[in-house]
Amino acid sequence: MRKSLFVSLLLVGSQMISAQETVSIGGGYVNEKWYNLEEGEVGSSVALDWEIAFDLKAQDAALRINDGNGVKLYEYAGGIEAWDDVDTTGMATWTPLYNSSTEWKTGAFNQIKDPEDPQPMFDYGWGTYDMATHFVVGSRIFVIKLKGGAVKKIWIKQMAGGVYTFTYANIDGTEEVDASLVKADFDGKQFGYYSITNNEVVDREPVLKAEWDLLFVKYMEEVDYMGNMVSSPVAGVLGSENITIASVSEVADVENFDAWYGQDFSSNINTIGWEWEGYNFQTHSYTVLEDQVYFVKAQSGNVYKLVFTDFGGTATGDFVFTKELMSTASITDNGIQNPEVLVYPNPATSTVSLVLNNLQDQQAEVQILNLAGQAVYQNNVVGDSNFEVKNIAIDHLNAGVYFVKVVSGNQEVTNKLIVR
């Protein structure tokens, strides 16, 4: 059975063209919000209920910290043999470790690598992969500073059989806790979490990782402060590992800019990030870049245009933006690869070109529909099912918004077209 967003798109008419939305993480950024581009906000969690996040994928062992909310991590020299002798004298001069802001798979615990390691691909920072046992065995001790100021030493001992085991204690060895986290307990989610403050495992992701596209969150980022790059907490938008995002700056006509197909899409999770924000020190208010556009290829295969129009800062934590559907890709249940249809130029005047790729059949039906769902153009095209280019005369169409619908076998793709 094929599922398509095209029918619902026609039902709402022009109201679906551009919709303004607000996602709020609250004053002081006290929450984190998960967002699906088709459904909107899909879940929320308190930002301060964890210190460590454990990667759940079989091939990775990323360990992240809640660095955006004050948690700091330091490597302790001396290796695991120094567990009983950890000394934090001079800690104020130590270099803190933070999560990567560009990828989920590199957390603060993964940042320290041995530059002389002959097999760096087996070094996860906190531990080393053993090819004989297929375990990741802990090889480093860390010192972790919690948001409340408490300082602990921590040793991630191993990740074996889908279970992380670790020990933490006060620096003098008192209040030692042996803990574990089982990946299977969080099946389908991105991370499992642990609260050192409360000595407990935390299941805090409200949806499966296949069900969200964007995370509105406070995190650490490298920012330019008076000509120097420093790590600073920021509130921004991070992308799922399963989407890509294009960032387009200095757009002259933001409202009518729809050229998503020619952009450089990136898998960096901070492609949206925070840099569209600004702060006016005279009015003590936040501003946004008015010429910035983002195109997001969602997990559904649909492409959306996002333009941020307002930001409430620490007072409200409100992210205000417009969302516009650029292209739909039907979801099939039969395993057929999603087709691709590019429409250019867009906006167009007299002629539009279609680039067709991954079509099921060599013959495809092409329709151009107005906002009422009426076909104003219809034709069958025949040719190669991969990277076929077809030119269509549209000089008979009135200026306005249309939809280009391509059907090939069980596949269906719909793109928006603006005619001027």
N, C-alpha and C positions, 0 to 999 in steps of 0.2 A: 504493500500500500504506500502510495506517495503522499507526502505531506507538503503543503505549500502555503506560504504567507500571502500569495497573490490575491486570493479571494478576500481575505480580511483587509488587505490594502485597498481594494476597490470599495469596500463597504464604508470605510471612514473617509474616503475621498481626499480632498485637499488638506484636511486636518492632520493627516498622517505625514504630510510633506515635511513639516517642521514643528516639533513639539518642545516646549520648554519644561525642564525638569529641575528639581532640587533634591539633592542628597545631603543629609546633614549628619555629621559625626559628633555634633553637640558642642556646647561651649567648653573650651579647654581641650577639645578633641578627645573626649572621654570614651568614644565608641569607635568601632571599625564597621564599615558597611560593605557587604558583598552585593554586586550589581550584575544583572543579566540584561544585555542590550535589547532582547525581545520582551522580557517580562518586567524590567525595572528592578527596583530594590528587592533582593531575595533573602536577606538575612543581616543580622546585627549581633555583635558581641562587645562586651566591655573590654577596653583596650589594656587594662592593667591586671588582668587575671592570669598572667603567665610570665615566665622569664625565658624559657627555652622552647624552641620548636624543633621537632625531629622529622626529617624527611621520611616519607613512607614508601617511596619507589624502591624497587628491588635493586636497581643498579646504582643508586646514589646513597650517600650518607651525609647529607647536608644537615648542619645544626645551626640554627639561627637564634639570635637573642632579641629580646624586646628593646632594641636600642633606641627606637624613637621615643620611648617612654622612660628613659633614664638608666636602663641597664647597661653596664659596661663590662667588658671582658678583657683579660690580660693573659698572655702566656707567661708561665713561671719557668724560668730556666732551671735546668738540672734533670729533666726527665722524670719518669714515674718513681725513680728511686728516691726522689726528694719529697715524697708525699708527707712524711712525718716531720720534715724540717722546713716547711714553707715559712718564709719570712717576708712580710710586706713592707719592711723598712724602705723608704724612698719610693713608695708606690706612686706618689704624686708626679714623679718624673717618668713613669712607665708609659709606653705607647698603647692606647686602647685599640681593640680590634672591633670592627663593625661589620655588619652584613654587606654583601654586595648589593648595590641598588639597581644593577642591570640584569641580574639573573637570580632566580630563586635557589638554584642548586649550590650557591656559594654563600655560606653563612659566616658569622664571625669565627666560629670554631674551625672553619676550613681555610682561613686566611694564611696561617703559618705553614709554609712548605720548606722542606730541606732543599736548598739550591744545588746540592751535590748528589741528590738522590738519582741513581741511574734509572729508576723506573717511577718517574713522578706521577704517572697516571694511577698508581696504586696508593698515593699519599693523599689522605683526606684531611690533613691538617691535624685533627685530634687523634687520628689513628691511621694504621696502614693495612691495606688489604692483603690477606694471606691466601695465596693461590692454592695451597694444599687443603686448607679447611674452609675456604670461602667466607671467612670471618673478617671483619674489620676490627683490629686489635688496638686498643688505646695506647698511645706512646707519649702523650704530653699531659702535663698538669696545667690547669688554668686557675686564675683567681677571678671571681665574678663579684661585682658590686651591684647590689640590688637597688631599686629606686629609693627605698627608705634609708639607704646608707649602710646597711649591713654588708659585711664582706665575708665571702666564703671561698674555700678552695674546692675545686671540683675536678674529678677524673672520670671521663667517659671511658669505661673499661673495655667494652666491645659492643659490636652489633653482630649477632649470630642467630641464625634461624628466624629472622624477622623480629628479634627482640633486642632492644638497647638496654644495657645495664650500666649503671653509673653510681658513683659515690660522691657525696659532698659533706662538708663539715665546716665548723668554725676554723679559723686559721690555727688555733692552738689544739685542734683535734677533737674538741668537745662537740657534742650534739651531732655526731656522725650519722648519716642516713645512707643506707643502701637502697637504691630504687631501680625500677625498670619500667619500660614502656613497650608495649606489644603493638607492632604495626597493624596486625589484623583487627585490632579493636577499633581502628579508624578506617576501615575498608572504604575505598572510593574517595577519600578526602586527601588533601594535599599534605597536611602536617598533623602530627600528634603533639600535644603541648604538655608542659610540666610547670607547676608553680613551686618554686623552692620556698617561697614565703609560707605557703600553706601545706607543703610536703605532700602534694597530690598531683596525679595525672588529670589533665583538663581536656575534655572534648568540647571545643569551642567553635569549630567551623560549622555554621548553620546549614550549609549545603555541600553537596559533592562537588569535586573540582570540575566536573563536566558541566556543572550548572551555573557557573558564574564566569563573567568576562573581565570585570574590573573590581578592584578593591580600593575603597576610599579609606585612607589610613595615615597615621603619623609615623614617619620613618626617618632614618638618617641619610643625608645626602651631602655630597661635596658641593659647597657653594663658594662663590667669589666674594670675599669680605675684604674690602679696601685693597684689592689687587692680590690677595693671598687666598688660596684654596683651603678651606677648613671644613671639617665635618660638623654638620649642624642638623638638629631636628627640624623637619618640615612636614607640612600637611599636604598630601598630594594624592595622585591616582596611579596605582600600579596595575599592570595588566596580567592576566592569566598566562601561564606558560603555553597555552594552546591557542593564543591569538597573535596577530601581528598588527602593528600600528604605524601609520605614516604621519609625520609632523610636517606641516607646511607653514612657513613664516612669511611675513610681509605680503599678505594677500590683499590686493587692492579692493576687491569686491567680495567680501566674505560671504554675504548672503547668497550670491549666485555662483560661487566657486564650487564646481562639482567634479573636477578632473582627478578623481581618485585613482583611475586606472594607470596613470603615468607616474605615480609616486613611488618612492623607495620605502617599502614596508619593512619594519624592523621587529625583531623578536625581543629587543630590550624591554624589560618590564617597566622601566621608568620613562618610556618614550613620551607619555603625557606628563607624568611626574608633577612638578610644582612650578616650573619656570614660566608658565603663563600668568602666574600671580605677581603682583607688585604691591608695594606699600608706600603710601603718600604720607611723609612725615609732617607735612603742613596741616593736612586735614585729619591725620591719624586714622586713615581708613585704607582698606585694600583696594587695589585696582586690578584690572585684567588686561592682557594684550588684546587689542581690538582687531589685530590683523593675523591672528593665529587660528589655524584650522587643523583638526585631527581627523584622519580616516581610520576606522577600526574594522578589521576583518574578524567578525565574531566567531565563536565556536560553531555556530549554526551554519556558517558559510556566508551569511549576509554581510554586507558592507554598510557601515554607518558613518555619517559625518557628525562630529562633535565640535561645538564652538562654546567655550566658556564665556559667560557674560557677567558673572558676579561671584565674589568670594567673601564670606562673612568673617574669616579669620578666627581667632581664638574666642571671640565673643559668641558666635553662633555655630561655627563649624559648618556653615552652609556652602555647598558647591552648587552653583546655578549654571546651567548649560542648555543649549538647544541640541536636539538629536534629530537627525534626518536620515531616513533609509535611502541609500544610494542604489543598492543592488541586492536582489534576492537569489538564493540558490536553493532549489528544492531539495529536500532531504529524502532519500530513497531507503527502503528497507531491504533492497536486494543486493547490496554490496557494490553497485555500479559507482564508479568514480564520479564525483560532482563535476558537472560541465562548467565551462567558463565562457562568458560572453562579455566582451568589452565593447562599449559604444563610444565612438569619438568622431569628430570633436563633440563636446558636450559642455555648453550649449552649441547648437548647430543652426545653420540657416537654410542652405539649399540641398546639401547632401550629407548623409551620415554613413559611417563605415562600421561594420560589425566584424569583430574578430572572434571566431568560433573555435573552441578547443575542448577536447575530451567529450565530444558528442557521441552518443550511443550509435546513431545511424548516420549514414552519409547524407540522408535527406532530412531536412529540418523545416518546420513551419515557422515563419516569422510573421508576427503581427505587431502593429503599432496601435495602441489603444488610448483613447482620451480618458479623462477623469471619470466619465460616466461608464467606462467599461466597453464603449463601442469601438469596433475595429475601424480605423481610418486608413489602414494599409494592411494587406495580407498577401503573402506569397510563399511558395515553397522554394527552398534553395537546395541545390545538389552539389556535392563536391567532397573533398577530403574532410574527414571528421576531426582532424587536428590542424589548428592554426589556419583555418580557412578565412579569407577576408571577403566580405560582400559589401558592395556600395548600394545605398538606397537613396533615391531622389525624394526629398521631402519639401520641395518648394511649393507644393500645393497645400501644405498645412498652415493653419493660422498659428500665430505666436502663442505659446503656452506650454503647459506641462503634459507630457505623454508618458506611456510606458511601452517599452519594447519587450515583447514576450517571444521567447524561442522555445519550441517544443521539439524534442528529438527522442523518439521511442518513449521510454518511461521518464525521461528527464524534462525538466522545465526550469527556465531561468527568466527572471523579469528584472529589467533595469529601467531606471527613470531617464527620460530624455527631455531636455528643455529646448524648445524651438523658438528662435527669435526672428 
